[in-house]
């Protein structure tokens, strides 16, 4: 019996972030694979795996966008299949659920590019350790070598994400966990290394074969009820909608600091800036609930971490003279009043709300860039992304946090007010890394 727990060695995980559970994916029971009948197919690994890759690991290696490292969070499984003679063989599959990044130019690479390089690196390692696994070890022509010739083969990859509309909002407000099922082409290079192409040749045309869907509640895991419960994404059916968040490992040591952070669906959140018409900044943030806290009579803390703030170069914000202090104060004020999950009832107050952030902030313009990709005709195309103003921490070692009392008015519209109670963190002198940094801790 093969276990799907920690199948292979993995890298150390990033900070304590809660990542999504893997989508089911087609083929839980009695899946018909390449003409071979399978029996029970195991679930995805219970715990996530972590694989760290950096931009200089990519093919082709390109550091012109900046050096960035990505922790790929994924689940895996071994499927036991039987050939026509009832001899077992094993198929190794992965399901990517999140990408956590750290460095420069991280968001200038597409999720598809990041995931494909991860798949190439991981599957080369798995192939070296287990040459008997499919697809490279499948019988009867499913392998790379057939009748003395090296061929490629099609293979299925999974990722877990969302279905979004043209405004990058949840399609029809559906909150289902969607599965992206990608059919890619695996082949061997001249040096015998494994490579992957997301464009496959179908009817003399190169195209992606991606399907974004979720399975309805009545699906019993078998092909017999698959068609009736298959629900496709009817909006933008891209596989690049998985969780994508910065790795902010700040050295804060507040009471009750052990709960996992979560990345909300609305991050990055558009936050309005007062006294600057039509100005919104995009705030990447995380939240968590930490309980019970023995230092505070077993109370539950509601925490928010401010990670990054971006302003598009074409935004009306650029018509206003906004310094880093004004932006920071407006973001903290908005999050305190709007972003927590649990607010006091009308007429009540609660003292267990905290904001975490860097104490040293950089403020710089990230230049625009071209993002290149292959179109459906296998030709190189590009999209231009304009420059953005970026506010982010100047290093992982500096941190600041505040605890607040939040009160809800007794009468409609139930407005929120707040007062700061105390603060803490690892306060250090600000320095240059790689931009001039400004000390900001408590709001002005």
BELQUI-V700912 format. One record per residue. NEAR is the number of other C-alpha atoms within 8 Angstrom. D_FIRST is the distance of its C-alpha to the first C-alpha in Angstrom with 2 decimals. Layout:
NEAR & D_FIRST
NEAR & D_FIRST
This chain:
2 & 0.00
4 & 3.80
6 & 6.52
13 & 9.84
7 & 11.98
8 & 14.45
8 & 12.82
5 & 16.17
5 & 19.36
7 & 21.78
7 & 25.47
6 & 27.18
7 & 27.63
8 & 31.13
7 & 33.04
7 & 31.74
9 & 31.54
8 & 29.60
9 & 27.98
8 & 27.06
6 & 23.76
12 & 22.21
11 & 23.47
8 & 21.24
8 & 21.92
6 & 21.92
11 & 18.83
13 & 16.86
11 & 16.53
12 & 17.62
13 & 18.72
9 & 20.62
8 & 20.08
4 & 22.73
5 & 23.12
10 & 19.49
11 & 18.09
13 & 14.77
9 & 12.87
8 & 11.47
13 & 11.70
9 & 10.51
8 & 13.52
10 & 15.08
11 & 14.45
7 & 16.32
7 & 18.60
8 & 20.59
10 & 20.56
12 & 23.96
12 & 25.41
9 & 29.12
10 & 31.19
10 & 34.98
11 & 37.63
8 & 38.33
8 & 34.77
9 & 35.56
6 & 36.60
4 & 39.50
8 & 40.05
9 & 42.75
8 & 44.02
4 & 47.12
9 & 45.72
9 & 44.99
12 & 42.12
12 & 39.25
12 & 35.72
11 & 32.97
13 & 29.85
15 & 27.40
14 & 25.22
13 & 22.10
15 & 18.66
13 & 15.87
13 & 12.68
13 & 10.49
10 & 11.04
12 & 9.58
13 & 12.88
12 & 14.44
11 & 17.83
6 & 20.74
5 & 19.77
6 & 16.30
7 & 14.77
8 & 11.75
12 & 12.56
12 & 11.63
11 & 14.14
10 & 14.76
11 & 17.01
11 & 19.17
14 & 21.38
13 & 24.46
17 & 26.01
13 & 28.85
12 & 31.04
13 & 32.91
13 & 35.81
11 & 38.37
9 & 41.37
8 & 44.05
10 & 43.96
13 & 40.42
5 & 41.18
8 & 42.97
9 & 39.76
9 & 38.05
8 & 34.59
8 & 33.72
8 & 34.91
9 & 33.01
10 & 29.69
10 & 30.13
11 & 30.83
11 & 27.77
9 & 25.60
11 & 27.39
8 & 26.95
8 & 23.28
9 & 22.21
10 & 24.30
8 & 22.48
10 & 18.99
11 & 20.40
7 & 21.77
6 & 18.62
7 & 16.34
9 & 18.81
10 & 16.29
13 & 15.32
12 & 17.42
11 & 20.19
11 & 21.50
11 & 19.15
13 & 19.08
7 & 20.67
5 & 24.00
8 & 25.98
11 & 23.58
15 & 23.72
15 & 26.72
9 & 28.11
9 & 29.40
4 & 32.15
5 & 32.93
7 & 33.47
8 & 31.66
10 & 31.16
10 & 29.70
11 & 27.21
8 & 26.78
9 & 23.86
9 & 23.25
11 & 23.43
13 & 23.62
15 & 25.77
17 & 26.81
14 & 30.53
12 & 33.65
16 & 36.11
13 & 39.55
10 & 43.10
7 & 45.82
5 & 46.76
6 & 43.26
8 & 42.97
11 & 40.24
11 & 40.80
4 & 42.55
6 & 41.39
7 & 37.88
6 & 35.56
6 & 32.34
9 & 29.43
12 & 29.64
16 & 27.09
14 & 28.29
12 & 26.59
12 & 27.96
13 & 27.94
15 & 28.78
13 & 29.60
12 & 27.81
11 & 29.81
13 & 30.57
8 & 33.71
5 & 36.00
5 & 34.51
6 & 31.02
8 & 29.87
11 & 28.02
9 & 30.14
11 & 29.89
8 & 32.65
12 & 32.76
12 & 35.51
13 & 34.55
8 & 37.14
7 & 37.61
4 & 40.72
5 & 42.40
9 & 41.95
11 & 39.69
13 & 38.20
11 & 35.39
10 & 32.84
11 & 31.88
10 & 31.30
14 & 31.59
11 & 30.70
13 & 29.20
10 & 27.79
8 & 30.03
5 & 29.35
5 & 29.11
11 & 26.24
5 & 23.41
10 & 20.93
12 & 21.75
10 & 24.08
5 & 26.52
10 & 27.68
11 & 27.19
7 & 30.80
6 & 32.38
11 & 30.62
10 & 30.59
8 & 33.16
8 & 34.22
11 & 36.02
7 & 39.68
9 & 41.00
9 & 40.12
11 & 36.81
9 & 35.92
11 & 32.59
8 & 34.45
10 & 34.55
12 & 31.75
11 & 32.58
8 & 34.80
9 & 36.35
8 & 38.11
9 & 36.75
8 & 39.46
7 & 38.68
9 & 41.99
10 & 42.88
11 & 44.05
7 & 43.75
7 & 44.84
6 & 44.03
10 & 40.68
7 & 39.02
5 & 35.30
10 & 34.37
8 & 32.63
10 & 34.96
10 & 34.58
12 & 36.06
8 & 38.01
4 & 38.23
5 & 41.93
10 & 41.55
8 & 43.61
10 & 46.18
8 & 49.72
10 & 52.14
10 & 55.89
12 & 58.37
6 & 61.57
4 & 64.93
9 & 63.40
8 & 63.52
7 & 60.38
10 & 58.56
11 & 54.83
14 & 52.56
11 & 48.78
15 & 46.98
12 & 43.35
14 & 42.31
13 & 39.51
13 & 39.62
11 & 37.92
9 & 38.64
13 & 38.55
10 & 38.70
8 & 39.71
13 & 42.13
7 & 43.63
7 & 46.41
6 & 47.65
6 & 47.41
9 & 43.78
10 & 44.79
10 & 42.61
11 & 43.45
14 & 43.38
13 & 42.95
12 & 43.52
10 & 43.08
12 & 45.38
14 & 43.72
11 & 45.84
11 & 48.93
11 & 49.95
12 & 53.15
10 & 53.51
9 & 56.53
6 & 57.87
9 & 57.64
10 & 60.87
13 & 59.89
9 & 61.43
5 & 64.83
7 & 64.75
5 & 65.12
8 & 61.83
6 & 61.12
8 & 57.84
9 & 59.20
8 & 60.16
10 & 56.78
9 & 54.92
10 & 57.11
11 & 56.69
11 & 52.88
10 & 52.65
8 & 55.11
11 & 53.26
9 & 49.82
10 & 51.23
10 & 52.80
6 & 50.18
7 & 46.65
12 & 45.47
5 & 43.46
5 & 45.33
8 & 49.10
11 & 51.58
7 & 53.10
9 & 56.64
10 & 59.06
10 & 56.43
10 & 55.27
10 & 52.17
9 & 52.02
11 & 48.32
12 & 48.02
12 & 47.31
12 & 47.55
12 & 45.85
11 & 46.96
16 & 48.07
13 & 51.45
15 & 52.30
13 & 52.21
14 & 52.80
12 & 54.67
8 & 54.70
8 & 54.68
8 & 51.68
7 & 53.19
9 & 52.29
9 & 49.99
8 & 48.93
11 & 45.36
8 & 44.57
7 & 42.18
9 & 41.92
9 & 43.28
10 & 42.26
8 & 44.57
9 & 42.75
7 & 45.81
8 & 45.99
8 & 47.25
8 & 47.84
7 & 48.55
8 & 50.94
8 & 50.08
10 & 53.13
11 & 53.36
12 & 52.37
12 & 53.70
13 & 50.90
12 & 51.02
11 & 48.15
12 & 47.66
16 & 49.13
7 & 46.34
10 & 43.38
8 & 45.35
16 & 47.93
16 & 47.43
16 & 49.51
13 & 48.86
13 & 51.16
13 & 50.95
13 & 52.94
13 & 54.41
15 & 54.16
12 & 56.49
15 & 56.60
13 & 60.07
8 & 61.00
7 & 62.40
6 & 61.04
5 & 59.85
9 & 58.16
8 & 58.48
9 & 56.67
9 & 58.44
9 & 57.08
7 & 58.27
8 & 56.63
9 & 56.14
7 & 54.85
9 & 53.00
9 & 51.24
12 & 49.17
11 & 49.31
8 & 52.61
6 & 53.33
5 & 56.14
9 & 55.32
7 & 55.26
8 & 54.80
9 & 51.23
5 & 51.85
9 & 54.39
9 & 57.04
13 & 55.49
8 & 57.08
9 & 56.59
10 & 55.71
10 & 54.48
7 & 56.20
8 & 57.58
4 & 61.30
